[in-house]
Each structure stands twice: as structure tokens, then as C-alpha cells.
Amino acid sequence: MEIKLIHALVRIMRRADLTELEIDDSSAGLRVRLKRGHGSEGGTPLVNVMQGPAAAPAGPSTGAPAAPAAPAPSGSGEPALPPGVVAFTSPMVGTFYRSPSPDAAPFVDVGGKFTEDTVICIVEAMKVMNEIRPEFRGEIVEVLVENAEPVEFGQPLFLVRKG
């Protein structure tokens, strides 16, 4: 299971204020269960991923209703993006920030245009604030990461339309 998919499921849980989310894809032999609440510090979801024959459904869940399955990925393992839209990925491991300070406006918003010189976010690594600039012009289509969330090298931060 892709870590990006797990991050997306966690964001869905937070936005919808869900305490439990379970996805069962028996055709692929995969079952994902995310739960947050009592034992998790700060409300961070606990993730349980089971793969193989043991991933068969264990019976009805007593939590929230089952969520619809995620969109089927294309043959490359990545979800299909609209034409002209690409993922802008993190150039390093660190903590993602949308603005220069907690009370400041974000560097870019959905629909906002940027150039090669525009700072679109900051990734903090080892107490160093790294201003991230794209190497092209474009427009923000979607912000994929929450403010102050840890990010990995190559993790998609934004969906952008080049040009």
C-alpha cells in the first residue's frame, strides 16, 4: 500500500471529523483500518493495514459506516490526473509550512498563479527553513498537505497546472 494513499485517507478522516475509517478491497486482498481516539496522542489516526488471505472481512464494524473505496489507480500505480496537471513534490524530508509564520497568509492558494521566483512553501529540515520555489510557471490546483505536517522526499505537496 502506498504511503501517499494512507496520508490521503488520514486527511479525509480529519476533514470529515471521523474517528474510524475502514476500507476492504477483498479482490486485492487488502484491508485498511484507521482509528483515532483514546489511545492515540493528539488524535493522530492509528493505521492497521492487512494484506493477503488474512485480510478477509472480520465481520461488521461497530464504528462509522464504511467509506467508499478509493478511486482505482491507473496501471502505473498512481491515480490519473487531469490533462496538464502534475504533482509538485517535496525536494526533501522535513515539516511542510504554507506560510512564513502562523499568523501570516499562505504563500499560495488554490487558483493562485506562481512563477519560477515565487516561494510556494517552506520545508523545515534540521531547524533550517528552506524556501521552496518551482522551476516553472503555473497555477495551484490543489494543496495536498496540511500545514505543519511532516513530509517525505518525493511526496506530492501540490497539484499544479504548468504554464
Secondary structure as GFF3:
##gff-version 3
##sequence-region A 1 163
A	DSSP	alpha_helix	3	16	.	.	.	ID=ss1
A	DSSP	beta_strand	20	25	.	.	.	ID=ss2
A	DSSP	beta_strand	30	35	.	.	.	ID=ss3
A	DSSP	three_ten_helix	41	43	.	.	.	ID=ss4
A	DSSP	beta_strand	46	51	.	.	.	ID=ss5
A	DSSP	three_ten_helix	53	55	.	.	.	ID=ss6
A	DSSP	beta_strand	85	89	.	.	.	ID=ss7
A	DSSP	beta_strand	94	97	.	.	.	ID=ss8
A	DSSP	beta_strand	113	114	.	.	.	ID=ss9
A	DSSP	beta_strand	121	125	.	.	.	ID=ss10
A	DSSP	beta_strand	128	132	.	.	.	ID=ss11
A	DSSP	beta_strand	138	143	.	.	.	ID=ss12
A	DSSP	beta_strand	149	151	.	.	.	ID=ss13
A	DSSP	beta_strand	156	162	.	.	.	ID=ss14
###
